[in-house]
Amino acid sequence: MLSDASCVPGDIRYPNDLGILNEARVGSEEIIDTLYEAVREKINKKPKTYRKLARKDYLKVAKKRKPRTKQRKKAIKKQLQYLQRNLGHIERL
């Protein structure tokens, strides 16, 4: 139990962290893959996930040493949009 605020663990990430959004997006893509395998006969085409483009957008900002606020906000918005699209596909499957 930690009682002093000065000894907080350093591995806690902020909720607006771009890495958390990327992990969620990758996880949602894996869920789409497994769900599609189950209903492959019923659905002709696999839902489009833009995984290469999403990863490229993520790495564009994640590799920068100090991304500007505008760039970081834009990257977070893009990852949220990719995640929202994937969650919609999961609901439909």
N, C-alpha and C positions, 0 to 999 in steps of 0.2 A: 504494500500500500504506500503510495506516494502522498505525503501531506504537504510538501513544500512545492510551490509553483516553479522554483528555480531548477528543480531536478526532474522536469518533464521529459519523457523519452523523446528522442529526436526522430524516430521513424514514423511519427504520426503525420499523415498528409492532410492538406487542406481540402475541403470539399470541392473547390473550384480547380483542383489540380488536373491538368491536361492528361496526365498519366492514368488517373482513375477513369476518366471518360474513355480513354483508348482501351483499357482493359475491359470495360463494360461493353464497348462496341465489338471487340474480338469475341467476347463471351456470347453476345447475341448472335454473331455470325455462326458460331459453333452450334447454338441451339437451332438456328434455321437449317443448318446442314442435317442435323439429326432428325428434325421434324419432316424435312423434305424426303429423306430416305423412307420414312414410314408411310408417306402418302404419295409416293412417286407415281403410282398407276393412275391416280385420280387427277393429278395436275400435270399439264403438258410441260410447262417451263418452270425452272427454278426461279424464285424471286431474286431480283437484282439487288446486290448489297453494296456495290461500289467499294469493295474492300481494298483494292490496289490504290485507288484514288484517295480513300480515307487514310490509309497508312502513309501515303506520300504527303498529304496535308499535315498529318500529325508530326512526321519527322522533320518537316520544314521548320517548325517552330521548336520542337523538342531538342534539336541539335544546336540551336543557338545558345550562346552562353548567357546573354541577357536579352531576351526578346522584349520588344517595346510593348507597352500596355495595349495599344491598338492591335498589334499582331496577335498577342495572347488572347484578347477578347474575341477576335475574329476566329482564331483556331478553336476556342472553346465552343463558339456558336456552331461552327461546322461539325465538330464531333457530336454535339447535341442533336443536330439535324440528322446525321447519319444514324445515330442511336434511335432517334424517334422513328425513322423510316424502318429500321430493322424490327423495332417493337411492333409496328403496324403489320409487318409481314408475319411475325410470330402469332399475332392475334388472328390473322386470316387463315393461317395453317392450322 
